[in-house]
Amino acid sequence: MSADLPDRRSVLRLIAAGAAASVSACQRPDDTIHPMVDQPEGTFPGQVRRYATALPLAGYGRGVTGLVVDGRPIKLEGLAAHPASLGATEPFIEAGILDLYDPQRLRAPSGPSGPASWSSLARVLFESVAPRRGKGLALLTGRVTSPTLLARIAALRVQLPGMRHVRWEPFDDDHALAAADAAFGRPLTPRPRLADADVVLLLDSDPLGPGPDQIAHARGWSLRRRRAPMHRMYAAEATPSISGTMADHRIAAGPADLAALCHALAAAMGGAPARIAMPDELARFAADAARDLLAAKGRALVMVGDRQPPSMHAFAAWANGLLRAPQQWIAPVDPDRSSHRDSLSGLAADMHAGRIDTLVVLDSNPAYAAPPQLAFAEAMDRVPLTVAATLFPDETSARAKWKVPIGHPLEGWHDWRAPDGTVSIAQPLVRPFCDTKTPVEVVDLILDAAGGPGALARHRTQWAALDDAGWRHAVATGVVPDSAAAAEHVGEAPLVLPAVAPGRWAVDVRPSPSLFDGRHSTNAWAQECPDPITKEVWGSSARMHPADMAALDLANGDMVAVRHGGRVVLPVRSVEGQARGVVTVATGYGREGAGPVADGFGANAWVLQGTGVPQVSKAAGRIEVVSTQPFFELDGELAKLFPVLAPSAAMPAAKPLPTLLPNPPAKGAPKQWAMAIDTDLCIGCNACILSCQAENNIPAIGPEEMAVGRDMHWLRVDRYEDKGAGGFQPVPCMQCETAPCEPVCPVEASVHDAQGLNVQVYNRCIGTRTCQANCPYKVRRFNFRDYAGSSLWGDAGDASVSAQRNPDVSVRARGVMEKCTYCVQRIEASNREKDAGGVAAPVQTACAAACPTQAIRFGTLDDAPIREARADPRHYALLEELGTRPRTTYLARRRNPGEGA
């Protein structure tokens, strides 16, 4: 062998070193990894372990339960002890597990010259801020409710008194706080109790829609909805929302209509203001709502959306005081009393003027979502030293000289307050995959605390009032006991009415139910989760009233230009429930530099944060935004597909149909499983869809495949609208007793088991698709391509994403038919527990566990929830005239619109 060539032993050492480096993420392991020869007692490979932790949204914490298998977090579920989750989830929680494994994540620090280290950043920071004791330093964050992070920022201010901390959220509560400050002399936050409200009036408010309080509001609303006598919800809004769809009486109302409505309500409730002329329909709505509100004093509630002006919030404070509404006032959980918008505006002005020489942006993206008149991205170019700490690349990090990665919330110790003030302790579920730091550690970096106590020790210091037992209990349950904010005593609020200012056009910018303000746009599951109202995926549209479209010679898919501060061009969509003169655009789209999953889809609605009169005009071109519902439209009469009943009405008795199966099941048969879905409680939030996706290893397939109807979700939520009565209908596999898919399968891949399940044997399926063609419910999905093995992440690949997959569910290959299985893996896990001599735990499907309103009930035919549902007068089966005898059945939607509707 030549002396210039390495010997075989050296080559093998190099190969082994390279292989080790490829699996060690972005940092060298601190400890040697040994196989677990002697496992701890009571553990075994594949066992699911549950840990209490939390995830943030807009700065508020929501408790979650992390499901971990062999050290891998694979699923997130609700935390029953936490007031913001109550054991349920919403789409942002369910999609959060994918962010942990997302290959687009920032993996290590980089500086002006390329890859760098945290220590080199610390040196640069201190050279910049130490000599001037922080003068010229600005720390920009989102809303901060973490007691630990607030304490570290306070310590930073002491050491660097010249520093500025600016807090800013794209969706803020400035108007609500300003109204409370004017009414009561101090800023306060209203906390409505929907569970105690017999009559609710929503003024452009969407409590059942996306936001940190979605689960809590939905649970309270559903609890009251179940009780008799039936409550009533009125909604006046510019565009159909989740809450508006579920309202008993809804009216389309633009900004001028909402203001006029407040005047009419005040007059009817004894405020005696000057009357404002308004359309007859709006006047009747106001009269009906006022009559019902006054009749339900002590149990009536008025809610106003955050985007409405302070005067409308002030009107709601007056009305709720008059009505003795079921709500309380608390001090804001966010202790910063400054205005979000004014704070960011002042910072941008100082940056343009050269008064800021060091800017640290911590988990915020103002270059994307700030009002266009601030020119925040251009202002960053005038700052000598800019640092962006973020989980994913974004528009702000693209302009920063230093880009540093923060860890996923499941990788470190954190604490957050819920919207009601309750503190959650979030423990890590896994070691950091990359060379990341938590937000607390980033602040500590500025304090030069890298060699100080670890994150756990800092939390113990912050919560020193807890003894060891109290600390362990808080970590185990995820909640610090008795930490909710106390109710504040308030006096009577004066009557304030909004000004009525009619205009030709109004722009309505509201959060995307899938992407929120844009922070979830890098998540492929979120991009592919249909909008509850339009069913759009992988893009957005401008929603307009059909008459407004006709006036501009627009058809669905035509491009429309909207200018209000900035300008966007995007396809238009006709929406029947839209207010005249209002253009609605959802946020979260139009990203640049955020990766292949986010970039290039839709338009950035944040540039429409302007002043003055909006301009709307037809533009050249045409784009068909992908919408899923047309591909799954069922054949049948609307009244049978989605019946809507009066409060005391019942479904007509179904005619018994013949069956070859024993009914009831034969004596000694295994448990017979069934599901009942209450469409009167389903809010269409899509938590069930993403929970099913995470549980059953369902891949995201991308916009091109979705555009041709190849949606792979095992569960869909259809939206119905008919004569003012709308609602949502989840449609999983019906698990038919006489399943039409079974006799047509040539290889018996679709078969019935002894538990009443229509199961799919994947390794027997040859992909003839005859079962799909024979299914009247359109719930079967065919793998046209190797979706599980393909990547939506471009050059980043998706090898890390496979670590999220549930080991109890097979990963299907191309050419295989798949569908909902009632989470048979969970059923079998319960059966194994019973066979081993233990007590079988109650089985809950992923969709039922996720549902914030508990609209989905699952169990055996003998279980009380299923028996009660099937005995309910509202009970019906979808397409029951076909004789398929589905095990998944429904309870009809109810509508209680009031006397004038």
C-alpha positions, -999 to 999 in steps of 0.1 A, spaced: 0 0 0 13 35 -9 25 55 20 4 85 8 -29 66 13 -45 61 47 -48 25 59 -82 7 62 -84 13 99 -80 51 94 -107 51 67 -132 33 89 -125 57 117 -132 87 94 -164 70 82 -175 64 117 -168 100 127 -188 113 98 -217 91 106 -217 102 142 -216 138 131 -246 133 108 -268 121 136 -257 145 164 -277 174 151 -257 207 154 -239 201 186 -215 175 201 -232 153 227 -222 161 262 -224 124 273 -216 91 258 -247 73 246 -250 37 259 -277 11 250 -303 7 278 -295 -28 287 -312 -26 321 -343 -5 316 -360 13 345 -387 -8 361 -421 -4 344 -408 8 311 -405 -10 277 -396 0 241 -425 18 224 -442 28 256 -460 62 254 -449 85 283 -469 117 290 -454 150 303 -471 182 311 -456 213 293 -469 243 274 -467 262 241 -471 299 236 -493 319 212 -489 356 210 -470 355 243 -497 336 262 -492 300 274 -515 271 266 -509 239 286 -502 207 266 -495 171 273 -465 158 253 -466 122 242 -431 108 240 -420 74 227 -384 62 232 -373 98 238 -391 112 207 -421 136 212 -446 124 186 -479 141 196 -493 170 216 -527 168 234 -545 191 258 -537 195 295 -568 192 315 -555 212 345 -547 242 324 -574 268 320 -564 278 284 -565 242 271 -588 222 294 -576 189 279 -583 200 243 -563 215 215 -565 238 185 -547 238 152 -516 257 163 -510 233 192 -514 202 170 -491 216 143 -465 227 169 -450 192 170 -440 194 133 -421 227 140 -399 207 164 -387 185 136 -389 210 107 -357 209 86 -362 246 78 -352 256 113 -322 279 120 -295 255 132 -266 277 144 -256 313 147 -243 332 117 -228 367 114 -218 391 87 -190 368 76 -209 335 78 -212 308 104 -202 320 139 -205 311 175 -225 323 205 -193 335 222 -184 356 192 -218 372 193 -215 379 230 -181 396 224 -196 418 197 -226 427 218 -206 437 248 -182 458 227 -213 476 214 -234 481 246 -211 479 276 -191 512 271 -223 532 269 -242 512 295 -269 502 270 -275 536 255 -286 531 219 -295 494 226 -331 483 218 -346 449 227 -377 442 206 -399 413 217 -434 401 213 -458 401 242 -439 389 273 -459 371 301 -431 348 313 -423 357 349 -387 345 344 -381 364 311 -396 395 326 -372 392 356 -342 388 333 -352 418 312 -356 438 345 -321 427 355 -308 437 321 -323 472 326 -305 475 359 -272 466 344 -278 486 312 -300 515 322 -298 531 288 -315 501 271 -350 502 257 -374 473 258 -401 475 231 -430 450 232 -451 446 200 -476 421 187 -492 424 153 -526 415 168 -528 437 199 -554 447 225 -546 484 225 -581 495 218 -597 474 245 -572 486 271 -576 522 261 -613 520 265 -611 504 300 -585 531 310 -609 559 299 -639 542 316 -623 530 349 -591 550 352 -568 521 346 -563 496 318 -581 464 325 -589 432 305 -624 418 303 -628 380 310 -662 369 297 -678 337 310 -696 323 281 -707 293 301 -730 316 321 -744 337 292 -779 330 280 -777 358 254 -745 369 237 -741 398 212 -709 397 191 -699 430 175 -672 419 150 -660 395 177 -649 360 171 -644 343 205 -647 308 189 -620 317 163 -582 317 163 -564 331 193 -550 323 227 -585 320 243 -601 299 215 -603 267 235 -615 283 268 -642 303 250 -653 273 229 -656 251 259 -676 277 278 -699 283 248 -704 246 243 -712 240 280 -740 266 278 -751 253 245 -758 219 260 -780 232 288 -817 240 285 -833 263 279 -813 270 248 -792 301 247 -791 326 218 -761 342 201 -763 373 179 -734 382 156 -729 414 135 -697 412 115 -681 422 82 -672 387 70 -683 352 80 -663 339 109 -665 307 130 -685 325 157 -708 341 131 -714 308 115 -724 293 148 -746 323 158 -783 318 159 -789 352 142 -762 368 121 -761 400 100 -734 413 77 -723 447 90 -695 469 78 -678 496 100 -705 522 96 -732 496 103 -715 484 135 -713 520 147 -750 527 139 -759 494 156 -743 507 188 -764 538 187 -796 518 182 -787 494 210 -780 523 233 -813 539 226 -832 506 231 -813 500 264 -821 534 279 -790 553 269 -812 577 249 -787 589 223 -797 606 190 -811 580 166 -791 571 135 -808 561 102 -801 526 93 -814 498 70 -846 481 81 -828 447 85 -802 462 108 -829 481 128 -848 448 134 -816 430 144 -808 458 169 -843 457 183 -843 419 187 -809 418 203 -817 447 227 -849 430 238 -832 397 245 -802 413 263 -825 433 286 -847 402 293 -816 382 304 -800 407 327 -773 390 348 -769 364 320 -764 387 289 -731 396 274 -717 420 247 -683 413 231 -664 435 207 -635 425 185 -600 438 192 -599 455 157 -628 478 165 -621 514 178 -619 522 215 -653 539 214 -670 506 206 -652 488 234 -663 517 257 -699 511 246 -695 474 254 -682 483 289 -713 505 295 -737 478 281 -721 450 302 -723 471 333 -760 478 327 -767 442 320 -746 429 350 -729 407 324 -712 374 334 -676 387 331 -649 400 353 -621 425 348 -585 417 356 -553 436 354 -536 429 321 -515 398 322 -489 416 300 -474 441 325 -463 466 298 -488 494 297 -475 511 266 -493 509 233 -480 482 209 -484 504 179 -470 535 194 -440 517 209 -431 502 175 -436 535 158 -413 553 182 -386 527 178 -388 528 140 -385 567 141 -354 564 163 -339 538 140 -344 561 110 -329 590 129 -298 571 138 -305 570 176 -303 532 178 -270 515 172 -278 480 185 -311 463 178 -319 428 192 -351 413 179 -363 384 200 -388 360 184 -406 388 165 -409 397 128 -416 434 123 -400 435 89 -430 414 77 -459 425 98 -452 461 108 -473 489 92 -458 498 58 -455 535 67 -429 526 94 -406 512 67 -391 490 94 -369 469 71 -353 500 57 -348 513 93 -329 481 102 -304 490 75 -295 522 93 -287 503 126 -250 494 128 -256 461 147 -288 441 143 -294 407 158 -325 385 150 -331 355 173 -358 333 157 -368 297 153 -372 299 115 -356 322 89 -379 352 83 -380 387 67 -365 403 98 -336 378 101 -329 383 64 -322 420 71 -302 414 103 -264 412 104 -265 384 130 -290 355 128 -292 333 158 -315 303 165 -338 301 195 -350 266 205 -384 251 200 -405 255 232 -404 218 237 -366 218 239 -361 239 270 -375 252 303 -400 280 300 -429 296 319 -458 316 305 -490 331 318 -524 321 303 -548 349 293 -564 346 328 -530 350 344 -524 313 354 -487 304 352 -477 272 334 -443 256 339 -431 241 306 -405 214 309 -385 202 279 -395 169 262 -362 165 243 -327 179 243 -321 207 218 -315 193 183 -295 224 172 -271 249 187 -299 270 201 -308 291 231 -341 298 249 -353 335 249 -342 337 286 -307 325 276 -305 351 248 -312 379 273 -286 363 296 -261 364 268 -264 402 268 -258 400 305 -228 378 300 -244 350 320 -233 321 299 -214 307 328 -242 313 353 -268 288 366 -287 267 342 -322 273 330 -338 249 356 -319 267 384 -331 300 372 -367 288 373 -362 275 408 -349 309 418 -378 326 401 -403 303 419 -384 302 453 -417 305 471 -425 269 460 -410 243 482 -396 211 466 -429 193 467 -447 224 453 -422 228 425 -424 191 416 -462 193 416 -461 224 394 -438 207 369 -458 175 369 -492 192 364 -479 221 343 -497 247 364 -487 268 394 -517 266 418 -536 298 426 -517 319 401 -547 333 381 -552 370 382 -576 384 408 -608 401 397 -608 439 399 -637 459 413 -649 485 388 -676 511 389 -701 520 362 -687 529 328 -700 560 311 -718 557 278 -696 563 248 -707 558 212 -686 553 181 -688 578 153 -706 567 122 -684 574 91 -697 558 60 -672 551 32 -671 534 -2 -646 507 8 -632 492 40 -603 468 44 -607 440 70 -574 424 79 -580 394 102 -559 364 114 -557 333 94 -573 303 113 -544 282 100 -514 305 100 -525 332 125 -503 363 120 -478 344 98 -458 327 125 -471 293 114 -467 298 77 -435 277 76 -456 247 89 -467 224 60 -495 209 81 -509 244 87 -506 255 51 -525 224 41 -552 228 67 -583 242 51 -597 276 61 -629 268 80 -649 293 60 -635 292 24 -617 258 26 -587 274 9 -553 259 13 -518 270 2 -529 305 -5 -554 333 2 -579 354 -15 -597 387 -12 -633 381 1 -660 404 -14 -697 406 -17 -710 393 -50 -726 427 -58 -693 445 -52 -676 420 -75 -702 426 -102 -697 463 -100 -660 458 -107 -666 431 -134 -649 405 -113 -654 367 -112 -640 342 -88 -603 339 -94 -599 373 -111 -572 394 -97 -581 425 -76 -558 453 -65 -563 466 -30 -544 497 -18 -545 509 18 -511 521 29 -494 494 8 -508 475 -22 -515 439 -28 -528 420 -58 -546 387 -52 -575 366 -65 -610 375 -54 -636 351 -39 -673 357 -37 -687 353 -2 -725 356 3 -723 366 40 -698 395 33 -708 430 41 -711 454 11 -680 476 6 -657 454 28 -627 435 14 -614 409 38 -578 395 36 -563 370 59 -529 375 74 -500 350 73 -493 348 36 -470 366 12 -439 355 29 -404 361 16 -372 344 27 -390 321 51 -384 288 32 -401 268 4 -432 260 25 -440 296 32 -426 316 3 -448 326 -27 -482 317 -14 -509 344 -12 -503 381 -5 -491 399 26 -522 415 42 -501 434 67 -492 460 41 -528 471 41 -525 488 75 -529 522 62 -549 554 68 -573 572 46 -596 558 20 -589 523 6 -588 518 -32 -601 486 -48 -598 479 -85 -596 451 -110 -561 439 -120 -549 418 -148 -546 380 -146 -564 352 -129 -555 326 -103 -576 298 -90 -570 295 -52 -572 259 -41 -603 250 -21 -610 215 -9 -647 214 -4 -657 212 -41 -638 179 -44 -659 163 -16 -693 176 -22 -718 149 -13 -748 139 -35 -781 145 -17 -806 169 -4 -793 197 18 -820 192 44 -809 156 48 -772 161 46 -771 189 72 -805 193 89 -811 225 110 -838 222 136 -857 246 159 -847 243 196 -874 218 205 -878 200 171 -868 164 164 -856 145 134 -882 123 117 -880 87 127 -858 66 104 -873 36 88 -855 4 99 -835 -11 70 -827 -48 67 -792 -60 75 -773 -94 74 -754 -84 106 -767 -92 141 -783 -61 155 -777 -59 184 -744 -78 181 -743 -114 191 -738 -123 227 -701 -126 235 -690 -104 206 -661 -80 212 -667 -44 220 -686 -27 192 -672 8 186 -692 39 174 -689 76 171 -715 104 174 -708 140 163 -729 169 174 -730 195 146 -746 219 170 -713 220 189 -687 216 161 -671 250 154 -651 238 125 -618 248 141 -599 219 124 -582 207 156 -595 172 148 -580 173 113 -545 181 125 -547 158 155 -556 129 131 -527 139 109 -502 138 137 -515 106 152 -518 86 119 -486 97 100 -506 115 73 -482 134 50 -486 169 36 -486 166 -2 -482 202 -14 -503 227 -34 -500 210 -68 -515 177 -55 -541 195 -35 -552 215 -65 -563 183 -83 -582 170 -54 -557 145 -39 -562 157 -3 -548 130 20 -565 140 53 -585 111 67 -610 135 82 -625 166 67 -649 193 80 -676 203 55 -692 238 59 -729 243 51 -748 275 47 -786 277 39 -809 306 45 -789 321 73 -783 288 91 -747 277 88 -726 251 105 -698 225 102 -699 187 98 -668 166 104 -668 136 81 -645 107 89 -650 71 77 -685 61 86 -674 26 96 -706 12 78 -720 -20 91 -730 -28 54 -700 -11 39 -703 -6 1 -665 -6 -2 -660 -42 11 -677 -64 -15 -660 -46 -45 -624 -51 -33 -608 -79 -54 -582 -87 -27 -603 -82 4 -581 -53 16 -612 -36 29 -628 -59 55 -650 -59 86 -636 -70 119 -653 -84 149 -654 -50 167 -675 -35 139 -647 -16 123 -642 -13 85 -605 -19 85 -580 -14 56 -552 -40 52 -525 -18 36 -501 -46 27 -529 -64 8 -542 -34 -11 -532 -33 -48 -547 1 -55 -576 -7 -78 -595 22 -62 -628 4 -66 -635 9 -29 -631 47 -33 -654 47 -63 -680 28 -43 -679 50 -12 -708 75 -11 -692 95 17 -659 102 -2 -637 95 28 -611 72 12 -577 85 1 -554 71 -25 -516 75 -25 -510 87 -61 -474 94 -52 -449 84 -25 -461 112 -3 -445 99 28 -411 97 11 -412 130 -9 -402 163 5 -419 197 6 -388 213 22 -366 217 -9 -329 212 -4 -334 208 33 -350 174 29 -373 159 54 -353 131 71 -359 148 105 -397 149 100 -398 111 100 -388 112 137 -422 126 145 -441 96 132 -462 74 154 -445 39 156 -479 23 162 -492 33 128 -477 21 95 -463 46 70 -482 39 38 -465 36 4 -475 47 -31 -505 29 -46 -523 22 -14 -558 32 -3 -561 46 32 -587 61 55 -599 67 91 -596 37 113 -612 50 146 -575 51 158 -575 13 159 -540 14 174 -554 31 205 -582 5 207 -557 -23 205 -534 -7 231 -564 -7 254 -571 -43 246 -535 -53 253 -538 -37 287 -569 -57 295 -553 -89 282 -523 -83 304 -546 -84 334 -549 -46 339 -579 -24 337 -584 -12 301 -582 26 299 -610 44 282 -603 47 245 -603 82 229 -597 88 192 -573 116 183 -601 137 169 -623 133 200 -594 141 223 -586 173 204 -621 187 201 -624 219 223 -663 217 224 -664 179 230 -686 176 199 -672 142 190 -682 113 213 -665 79 209 -671 46 227 -689 13 224 -725 10 215 -731 2 252 -713 33 266 -735 60 280 -723 88 257 -731 68 226 -764 55 239 -775 90 249 -765 104 215 -784 77 196 -815 83 218 -814 121 212 -843 134 191 -818 151 169 -799 119 160 -795 110 123 -772 91 100 -756 107 70 -771 93 37 -790 67 58 -814 61 28 -786 42 12 -788 15 38 -751 15 47 -758 16 85 -729 38 95 -714 35 130 -706 72 128 -738 92 132 -747 128 139 -769 151 160 -786 178 140 -777 215 142 -801 238 161 -809 274 155 -826 298 179 -828 331 160 -853 350 180 -887 365 173 -877 389 146 -856 365 125 
